[in-house]
Amino acid sequence: MMKKLLLCYFIGMIAACSNDTDAHIIPKDSMQAIMWDMMKADEVFIRKLVADSNAAKNKEDVKLYETVFRIHKINKDRFFESYRYYEAHPILLKEIIDSIDSKSNRERIERYSGKRNKP
């Protein structure tokens, strides 16, 4: 009886420690791209806010976020569920944030060195 109990315990521990992520969680590379686009949407909103003080009242920031979600074919619930998942896994979140920071630095260097690719 004790052996069966221990076997069940170890199987439970192995299952609990498995690295399988929910299929509903946005993959790291996609999450990085979405968060990057959301930061760009924030920049657009701040520029609009300076030019038009009614932008906040019109919820322009929410509209921009919804556009980002539409582009990436997700909804806000899935984004926030994934974001909470990454918050609960700080090493993964740090990897996402570090990749965004690196991308920002590369873009800044390209912008000021005149080597930026034209769309």
DSSP file (Angstrom, degrees, kcal/mol; ACC not computed):
  #  RESIDUE AA STRUCTURE BP1 BP2  ACC     N-H-->O    O-->H-N    N-H-->O    O-->H-N    TCO  KAPPA ALPHA  PHI   PSI    X-CA   Y-CA   Z-CA
    1    1 A M     >        0   0    0      0, 0.0     4,-2.1     0, 0.0     5,-0.1   0.000 360.0 360.0 360.0 -42.6    0.0    0.0    0.0
    2    2 A M  H  >  +     0   0    0      1,-0.2     4,-2.6     2,-0.2     5,-0.2   0.880 360.0  53.6 -64.9 -38.4    2.8    2.4    0.9
    3    3 A K  H  > S+     0   0    0      1,-0.2     4,-2.5     2,-0.2    -1,-0.2   0.902 108.8  49.1 -63.6 -40.7    4.6    1.7   -2.4
    4    4 A K  H  > S+     0   0    0      2,-0.2     4,-2.5     1,-0.2    -1,-0.2   0.895 111.1  50.1 -65.3 -39.4    1.4    2.6   -4.3
    5    5 A L  H  X S+     0   0    0     -4,-2.1     4,-2.2     2,-0.2    -2,-0.2   0.922 112.4  46.4 -64.7 -44.6    1.0    5.8   -2.4
    6    6 A L  H  X S+     0   0    0     -4,-2.6     4,-2.7     2,-0.2     5,-0.2   0.901 111.2  52.4 -64.3 -40.4    4.6    6.8   -3.0
    7    7 A L  H  X S+     0   0    0     -4,-2.5     4,-2.4     1,-0.2    -2,-0.2   0.929 110.6  47.3 -60.8 -45.4    4.3    5.9   -6.7
    8    8 A C  H  X S+     0   0    0     -4,-2.5     4,-2.3     1,-0.2    -1,-0.2   0.891 111.3  52.4 -62.0 -39.7    1.1    8.1   -6.9
    9    9 A Y  H  X S+     0   0    0     -4,-2.2     4,-2.4     2,-0.2    -2,-0.2   0.939 111.4  45.1 -62.4 -48.0    3.0   10.9   -5.1
   10   10 A F  H  X S+     0   0    0     -4,-2.7     4,-2.5     2,-0.2    -2,-0.2   0.878 112.1  51.3 -67.3 -37.3    5.9   10.9   -7.5
   11   11 A I  H  X S+     0   0    0     -4,-2.4     4,-2.4    -5,-0.2    -1,-0.2   0.915 111.0  49.5 -63.4 -41.5    3.7   10.7  -10.5
   12   12 A G  H  X S+     0   0    0     -4,-2.3     4,-2.3    -5,-0.2    -2,-0.2   0.900 110.8  49.6 -62.8 -41.1    1.8   13.7   -9.2
   13   13 A M  H  X S+     0   0    0     -4,-2.4     4,-1.9     2,-0.2    -2,-0.2   0.913 111.2  48.7 -65.0 -42.6    5.1   15.6   -8.6
   14   14 A I  H  < S+     0   0    0     -4,-2.5     4,-0.3     1,-0.2    -2,-0.2   0.913 112.9  47.8 -64.0 -42.3    6.4   14.8  -12.1
   15   15 A A  H >< S+     0   0    0     -4,-2.4     3,-0.8     1,-0.2    -1,-0.2   0.887 112.0  50.1 -65.7 -38.3    3.1   15.9  -13.6
   16   16 A A  H 3< S+     0   0    0     -4,-2.3    -1,-0.2     1,-0.2    -2,-0.2   0.824 112.6  46.9 -69.9 -30.6    3.1   19.1  -11.5
   17   17 A C  T 3< S+     0   0    0     -4,-1.9    -1,-0.2    -5,-0.2    -2,-0.2   0.377  83.5 125.1 -93.4   4.8    6.6   20.0  -12.5
   18   18 A S    <   -     0   0    0     -3,-0.8    -3,-0.1    -4,-0.3    -4,-0.0  -0.277  61.7-135.3 -65.4 153.9    6.1   19.3  -16.2
   19   19 A N        +     0   0    0      2,-0.1     2,-0.3     0, 0.0    -1,-0.1   0.182  58.2 132.3 -97.2  15.7    7.1   22.2  -18.5
   20   20 A D        -     0   0    0      1,-0.0     2,-0.3     3,-0.0     3,-0.0  -0.536  44.1-152.3 -70.9 126.9    4.0   21.9  -20.7
   21   21 A T        -     0   0    0     -2,-0.3    -2,-0.1     1,-0.1     2,-0.0  -0.719  27.7 -93.9 -98.1 153.3    2.4   25.3  -21.2
   22   22 A D    >   -     0   0    0     -2,-0.3     3,-1.7     1,-0.2    -1,-0.1  -0.365  28.6-128.4 -61.8 139.7   -1.2   25.8  -21.9
   23   23 A A  T 3  S+     0   0    0      1,-0.3    -1,-0.2    -2,-0.0    -2,-0.0   0.719 108.7  63.1 -63.3 -19.4   -2.0   25.9  -25.6
   24   24 A H  T 3  S+     0   0    0      2,-0.1     2,-0.3    57,-0.0    -1,-0.3   0.653  80.8  99.1 -80.5 -15.7   -3.8   29.1  -24.9
   25   25 A I  S <  S-     0   0    0     -3,-1.7    54,-0.1    56,-0.1     3,-0.1  -0.564  82.4-117.6 -75.4 132.6   -0.7   30.9  -23.7
   26   26 A I        -     0   0    0     52,-0.3    -1,-0.1    -2,-0.3    -2,-0.1  -0.519  35.2-109.4 -69.4 131.0    0.9   33.1  -26.3
   27   27 A P     >  -     0   0    0      0, 0.0     4,-2.9     0, 0.0     5,-0.2  -0.185  28.2-108.6 -60.3 156.0    4.4   31.9  -27.3
   28   28 A K  H  > S+     0   0    0      1,-0.2     4,-2.6     2,-0.2     5,-0.2   0.894 116.5  49.4 -55.3 -47.2    7.4   34.0  -26.1
   29   29 A D  H  > S+     0   0    0      1,-0.2     4,-1.7     2,-0.2    -1,-0.2   0.888 114.6  45.1 -64.8 -37.8    8.3   35.3  -29.6
   30   30 A S  H  > S+     0   0    0      2,-0.2     4,-2.5     1,-0.2    -1,-0.2   0.895 111.8  52.4 -69.8 -39.6    4.7   36.3  -30.4
   31   31 A M  H  X S+     0   0    0     -4,-2.9     4,-2.8     1,-0.2     5,-0.2   0.893 107.9  52.4 -63.0 -39.2    4.4   37.9  -26.9
   32   32 A Q  H  X S+     0   0    0     -4,-2.6     4,-2.2    -5,-0.2    -1,-0.2   0.924 110.7  46.9 -62.0 -44.4    7.5   39.9  -27.5
   33   33 A A  H  X S+     0   0    0     -4,-1.7     4,-2.3     2,-0.2    -2,-0.2   0.893 113.4  48.7 -65.4 -40.0    6.1   41.2  -30.9
   34   34 A I  H  X S+     0   0    0     -4,-2.5     4,-2.2     2,-0.2    -2,-0.2   0.934 112.3  47.3 -66.1 -46.0    2.8   42.0  -29.3
   35   35 A M  H  X S+     0   0    0     -4,-2.8     4,-2.0     2,-0.2    -2,-0.2   0.873 111.1  53.0 -64.8 -35.4    4.4   43.9  -26.4
   36   36 A W  H  X S+     0   0    0     -4,-2.2     4,-2.1    -5,-0.2    -1,-0.2   0.939 110.3  46.9 -61.8 -47.3    6.6   45.7  -28.8
   37   37 A D  H  X S+     0   0    0     -4,-2.3     4,-2.2     1,-0.2    -2,-0.2   0.852 109.9  53.9 -64.9 -34.1    3.6   46.8  -30.9
   38   38 A M  H  X S+     0   0    0     -4,-2.2     4,-2.1     2,-0.2    -1,-0.2   0.881 107.2  50.9 -67.8 -36.8    1.8   47.9  -27.7
   39   39 A M  H  X S+     0   0    0     -4,-2.0     4,-1.9     2,-0.2    -2,-0.2   0.908 110.4  49.1 -65.0 -40.5    4.8   50.1  -26.7
   40   40 A K  H  X S+     0   0    0     -4,-2.1     4,-2.2     1,-0.2    -2,-0.2   0.886 108.7  53.4 -64.5 -38.0    4.7   51.6  -30.2
   41   41 A A  H  X S+     0   0    0     -4,-2.2     4,-2.5     1,-0.2    -2,-0.2   0.884 106.4  53.3 -63.2 -38.1    0.9   52.2  -29.7
   42   42 A D  H  X S+     0   0    0     -4,-2.1     4,-2.6     2,-0.2    -1,-0.2   0.903 106.9  51.7 -62.0 -41.0    1.7   54.0  -26.4
   43   43 A E  H  X S+     0   0    0     -4,-1.9     4,-2.1     2,-0.2    -2,-0.2   0.923 110.4  48.0 -61.7 -43.9    4.1   56.3  -28.2
   44   44 A V  H  X S+     0   0    0     -4,-2.2     4,-2.3     1,-0.2    -2,-0.2   0.920 111.7  50.6 -61.5 -43.9    1.5   57.1  -30.8
   45   45 A F  H  X S+     0   0    0     -4,-2.5     4,-2.8     1,-0.2    -2,-0.2   0.910 108.4  51.2 -62.3 -43.4   -1.0   57.8  -28.1
   46   46 A I  H  X S+     0   0    0     -4,-2.6     4,-1.9     1,-0.2    -1,-0.2   0.903 110.5  49.4 -62.5 -40.5    1.3   60.1  -26.2
   47   47 A R  H  X S+     0   0    0     -4,-2.1     4,-1.6     1,-0.2    -1,-0.2   0.901 112.7  47.5 -64.8 -39.6    1.9   62.1  -29.3
   48   48 A K  H  X S+     0   0    0     -4,-2.3     4,-3.2     1,-0.2     7,-0.2   0.893 108.7  55.2 -65.5 -39.1   -1.8   62.3  -29.9
   49   49 A L  H  < S+     0   0    0     -4,-2.8    -2,-0.2     1,-0.2    -1,-0.2   0.869 106.1  50.9 -63.9 -37.4   -2.4   63.4  -26.3
   50   50 A V  H  < S+     0   0    0     -4,-1.9    -1,-0.2     1,-0.2    -2,-0.2   0.901 118.7  38.0 -65.2 -40.6    0.1   66.3  -26.7
   51   51 A A  H  < S+     0   0    0     -4,-1.6     2,-0.4     1,-0.3    -2,-0.2   0.801 129.5  27.8 -80.9 -30.3   -1.7   67.4  -29.8
   52   52 A D    ><  -     0   0    0     -4,-3.2     3,-1.8    -5,-0.1     4,-0.3  -0.910  58.2-165.6-140.6 107.0   -5.3   66.7  -28.7
   53   53 A S  G >  S+     0   0    0     -2,-0.4     3,-0.5     1,-0.3     4,-0.4   0.652  89.1  66.9 -68.4 -13.6   -6.2   66.7  -25.0
   54   54 A N  G 3> S+     0   0    0      1,-0.2     4,-2.3     2,-0.2    -1,-0.3   0.533  74.7  89.8 -81.5  -5.7   -9.5   64.9  -25.9
   55   55 A A  G <4>S+     0   0    0     -3,-1.8     5,-2.3     1,-0.2     6,-0.3   0.884  86.7  49.4 -59.8 -38.8   -7.6   61.8  -26.9
   56   56 A A  T X45S+     0   0    0     -3,-0.5     3,-1.2    -4,-0.3    -1,-0.2   0.907 110.8  49.6 -67.0 -40.6   -7.7   60.4  -23.3
   57   57 A K  T 345S+     0   0    0     -4,-0.4    -2,-0.2     1,-0.3    -1,-0.2   0.857 109.6  51.8 -65.4 -34.2  -11.5   61.1  -23.1
   58   58 A N  T 3<5S-     0   0    0     -4,-2.3    -1,-0.3     1,-0.0    -2,-0.2   0.425 110.6-125.0 -82.7   1.7  -12.0   59.3  -26.5
   59   59 A K  T <>5 +     0   0    0     -3,-1.2     4,-1.9    -4,-0.2    -3,-0.2   0.892  49.6 162.5  55.5  44.3  -10.0   56.3  -25.2
   60   60 A E  H  ><S+     0   0    0     -5,-2.3     4,-2.2     1,-0.2     5,-0.2   0.844  70.0  58.3 -61.6 -33.8   -7.6   56.4  -28.1
   61   61 A D  H  > S+     0   0    0     -6,-0.3     4,-2.3     1,-0.2    -1,-0.2   0.909 105.5  48.6 -64.2 -40.8   -5.1   54.3  -26.2
   62   62 A V  H  > S+     0   0    0      1,-0.2     4,-2.5     2,-0.2    -1,-0.2   0.899 110.4  51.8 -64.4 -40.4   -7.7   51.5  -25.8
   63   63 A K  H  X S+     0   0    0     -4,-1.9     4,-1.8     1,-0.2    -2,-0.2   0.894 109.5  49.7 -63.3 -39.4   -8.5   51.7  -29.6
   64   64 A L  H  X S+     0   0    0     -4,-2.2     4,-2.1     2,-0.2    -2,-0.2   0.910 110.5  49.5 -66.7 -41.7   -4.8   51.4  -30.4
   65   65 A Y  H  X S+     0   0    0     -4,-2.3     4,-2.6     1,-0.2    -2,-0.2   0.912 109.1  52.5 -62.3 -41.9   -4.4   48.4  -28.1
   66   66 A E  H  X S+     0   0    0     -4,-2.5     4,-2.3     1,-0.2    -1,-0.2   0.871 107.4  52.9 -62.0 -35.7   -7.5   46.8  -29.8
   67   67 A T  H  X S+     0   0    0     -4,-1.8     4,-2.6     2,-0.2    -1,-0.2   0.917 108.4  49.8 -64.1 -43.3   -5.8   47.4  -33.2
   68   68 A V  H  X S+     0   0    0     -4,-2.1     4,-2.1     1,-0.2    -2,-0.2   0.926 111.1  49.2 -60.6 -44.7   -2.6   45.6  -32.0
   69   69 A F  H  <>S+     0   0    0     -4,-2.6     5,-2.6     1,-0.2     4,-0.3   0.902 111.4  49.7 -62.1 -40.2   -4.7   42.7  -30.8
   70   70 A R  H ><5S+     0   0    0     -4,-2.3     3,-1.0     3,-0.2    -2,-0.2   0.913 109.0  51.9 -65.1 -42.9   -6.5   42.5  -34.1
   71   71 A I  H 3<5S+     0   0    0     -4,-2.6    -1,-0.2     1,-0.3    -2,-0.2   0.897 114.9  42.0 -59.7 -41.0   -3.3   42.6  -36.0
   72   72 A H  T 3<5S-     0   0    0     -4,-2.1    -1,-0.3    -5,-0.2    -2,-0.2   0.390 111.9-122.3 -90.3   3.9   -1.9   39.7  -34.0
   73   73 A K  T < 5S+     0   0    0     -3,-1.0     2,-0.3    -4,-0.3    -3,-0.2   0.900  72.8 111.6  57.2  46.8   -5.3   37.8  -34.1
   74   74 A I      < -     0   0    0     -5,-2.6     2,-0.3    -6,-0.1    -1,-0.2  -0.823  59.7-126.6-132.2 174.8   -5.7   37.6  -30.4
   75   75 A N     >  -     0   0    0     -2,-0.3     4,-2.1    -3,-0.1     5,-0.1  -0.801  30.6-105.8-119.5 169.5   -8.1   39.2  -27.9
   76   76 A K  H  > S+     0   0    0     -2,-0.3     4,-2.8     1,-0.2     5,-0.2   0.847 117.5  57.4 -65.6 -32.5   -7.4   41.1  -24.7
   77   77 A D  H  > S+     0   0    0      1,-0.2     4,-2.3     2,-0.2    -1,-0.2   0.924 108.5  45.7 -63.1 -43.6   -8.4   38.2  -22.5
   78   78 A R  H  > S+     0   0    0      2,-0.2     4,-2.3     1,-0.2   -52,-0.3   0.902 113.1  51.1 -66.3 -39.4   -5.9   35.9  -24.1
   79   79 A F  H  X S+     0   0    0     -4,-2.1     4,-2.9     1,-0.2    -2,-0.2   0.957 113.4  43.2 -61.1 -50.3   -3.2   38.6  -23.9
   80   80 A F  H  X S+     0   0    0     -4,-2.8     4,-2.5     2,-0.2    -2,-0.2   0.843 112.1  53.5 -69.4 -32.2   -3.8   39.3  -20.2
   81   81 A E  H  X S+     0   0    0     -4,-2.3     4,-1.8    -5,-0.2    -1,-0.2   0.927 113.5  43.9 -63.2 -43.6   -4.0   35.5  -19.4
   82   82 A S  H  X S+     0   0    0     -4,-2.3     4,-2.6     2,-0.2    -2,-0.2   0.899 111.7  53.1 -67.2 -40.8   -0.6   35.1  -21.1
   83   83 A Y  H  X S+     0   0    0     -4,-2.9     4,-2.3     1,-0.2    -2,-0.2   0.921 108.9  49.1 -62.1 -43.0    0.8   38.1  -19.4
   84   84 A R  H  X S+     0   0    0     -4,-2.5     4,-1.9     2,-0.2    -1,-0.2   0.882 109.3  53.9 -62.9 -37.4   -0.2   36.8  -16.0
   85   85 A Y  H  X S+     0   0    0     -4,-1.8     4,-0.7     1,-0.2    -2,-0.2   0.946 110.5  45.4 -59.9 -47.8    1.4   33.5  -17.0
   86   86 A Y  H  < S+     0   0    0     -4,-2.6     7,-0.6     1,-0.2     3,-0.5   0.842 109.1  55.7 -68.2 -32.1    4.7   35.2  -17.8
   87   87 A E  H  < S+     0   0    0     -4,-2.3    -1,-0.2     1,-0.2    -2,-0.2   0.878 106.7  51.0 -63.6 -36.2    4.4   37.3  -14.6
   88   88 A A  H  < S+     0   0    0     -4,-1.9    -1,-0.2     1,-0.3    -2,-0.2   0.639 112.6  49.0 -74.8 -13.8    4.2   34.0  -12.7
   89   89 A H  S >X S+     0   0    0     -4,-0.7     4,-1.9    -3,-0.5     3,-0.8  -0.717  72.3 178.2-123.4  77.6    7.3   32.8  -14.6
   90   90 A P  H 3> S+     0   0    0      0, 0.0     4,-2.6     0, 0.0     5,-0.2   0.754  75.5  59.2 -59.7 -28.2    9.7   35.8  -14.1
   91   91 A I  H 3> S+     0   0    0      2,-0.2     4,-1.8     1,-0.2     5,-0.1   0.929 108.9  44.6 -66.2 -42.5   12.6   34.2  -16.0
   92   92 A L  H <> S+     0   0    0     -3,-0.8     4,-1.9     2,-0.2    -1,-0.2   0.908 113.7  50.2 -65.7 -41.3   10.5   33.9  -19.1
   93   93 A L  H  X S+     0   0    0     -4,-1.9     4,-2.8    -7,-0.6     5,-0.2   0.901 108.3  53.1 -63.6 -40.1    9.2   37.4  -18.7
   94   94 A K  H  X S+     0   0    0     -4,-2.6     4,-3.0     1,-0.2    -1,-0.2   0.897 106.6  52.8 -61.9 -39.5   12.7   38.7  -18.3
   95   95 A E  H  X S+     0   0    0     -4,-1.8     4,-2.0     2,-0.2    -1,-0.2   0.905 111.0  47.1 -61.9 -40.8   13.7   37.0  -21.5
   96   96 A I  H  X S+     0   0    0     -4,-1.9     4,-2.1     2,-0.2    -2,-0.2   0.945 114.7  45.5 -64.7 -48.3   10.8   38.8  -23.3
   97   97 A I  H  X S+     0   0    0     -4,-2.8     4,-2.6     1,-0.2    -2,-0.2   0.897 111.7  52.2 -65.1 -40.3   11.6   42.2  -21.8
   98   98 A D  H  X S+     0   0    0     -4,-3.0     4,-2.5    -5,-0.2    -1,-0.2   0.893 109.2  49.9 -62.4 -38.9   15.3   41.7  -22.5
   99   99 A S  H  X S+     0   0    0     -4,-2.0     4,-2.2     2,-0.2    -1,-0.2   0.878 111.1  49.2 -68.3 -35.9   14.6   41.0  -26.2
  100  100 A I  H  X S+     0   0    0     -4,-2.1     4,-2.4     2,-0.2    -2,-0.2   0.915 111.3  49.8 -66.0 -42.3   12.3   44.0  -26.4
  101  101 A D  H  X S+     0   0    0     -4,-2.6     4,-2.4     2,-0.2    -2,-0.2   0.908 110.9  49.1 -62.9 -42.4   15.1   46.1  -24.9
  102  102 A S  H  X S+     0   0    0     -4,-2.5     4,-2.6     2,-0.2    -1,-0.2   0.912 111.1  49.8 -62.9 -42.6   17.6   44.8  -27.3
  103  103 A K  H  X S+     0   0    0     -4,-2.2     4,-2.4     2,-0.2    -2,-0.2   0.901 110.6  50.4 -63.1 -40.6   15.3   45.5  -30.2
  104  104 A S  H  X S+     0   0    0     -4,-2.4     4,-2.5     2,-0.2    -2,-0.2   0.916 110.8  48.6 -63.5 -43.5   14.8   49.0  -29.0
  105  105 A N  H  X S+     0   0    0     -4,-2.4     4,-2.5     2,-0.2    -2,-0.2   0.911 111.3  49.7 -63.9 -42.3   18.6   49.6  -28.7
  106  106 A R  H  X S+     0   0    0     -4,-2.6     4,-2.6     1,-0.2    -2,-0.2   0.917 111.9  48.7 -61.8 -42.3   19.1   48.2  -32.2
  107  107 A E  H  X S+     0   0    0     -4,-2.4     4,-2.5     2,-0.2    -2,-0.2   0.908 111.2  49.7 -64.2 -41.2   16.4   50.5  -33.6
  108  108 A R  H  X S+     0   0    0     -4,-2.5     4,-2.2     2,-0.2    -2,-0.2   0.919 111.7  48.2 -63.5 -43.8   17.9   53.5  -31.8
  109  109 A I  H  X S+     0   0    0     -4,-2.5     4,-1.7     1,-0.2     6,-0.3   0.923 113.0  48.0 -63.0 -44.5   21.4   52.8  -33.1
  110  110 A E  H  X>S+     0   0    0     -4,-2.6     5,-1.2     1,-0.2     4,-0.9   0.898 110.8  52.2 -62.3 -40.4   20.0   52.3  -36.6
  111  111 A R  H  <5S+     0   0    0     -4,-2.5     3,-0.3     1,-0.2    -1,-0.2   0.917 115.9  38.5 -63.4 -43.6   18.1   55.6  -36.4
  112  112 A Y  H  <5S+     0   0    0     -4,-2.2    -1,-0.2     1,-0.2    -2,-0.2   0.654 114.6  52.6 -86.8 -14.3   21.0   57.6  -35.3
  113  113 A S  H  <5S-     0   0    0     -4,-1.7    -1,-0.2    -5,-0.2    -2,-0.2   0.544 106.8-122.9 -94.0  -7.0   23.6   56.0  -37.5
  114  114 A G  T  <5S+     0   0    0     -4,-0.9    -3,-0.2    -3,-0.3    -4,-0.1   0.634  81.5 113.9  78.8  13.8   21.5   56.6  -40.6
  115  115 A K      < +     0   0    0     -5,-1.2    -4,-0.2    -6,-0.3     2,-0.1   0.204  35.5 136.5-101.8  15.5   21.4   52.9  -41.5
  116  116 A R        -     0   0    0     -6,-0.8     2,-0.2    -5,-0.1    -9,-0.0  -0.410  57.3-119.0 -68.0 134.0   17.7   52.3  -40.9
  117  117 A N        -     0   0    0     -2,-0.1    -1,-0.1     1,-0.1    -2,-0.1  -0.504  24.5-128.8 -71.5 138.3   16.0   50.2  -43.6
  118  118 A K              0   0    0     -2,-0.2    -1,-0.1     1,-0.1     0, 0.0  -0.740 360.0 360.0 -90.0 136.5   13.3   52.0  -45.4
  119  119 A P              0   0    0      0, 0.0    -1,-0.1     0, 0.0    -2,-0.0   0.501 360.0 360.0 -66.8 360.0    9.9   50.2  -45.6
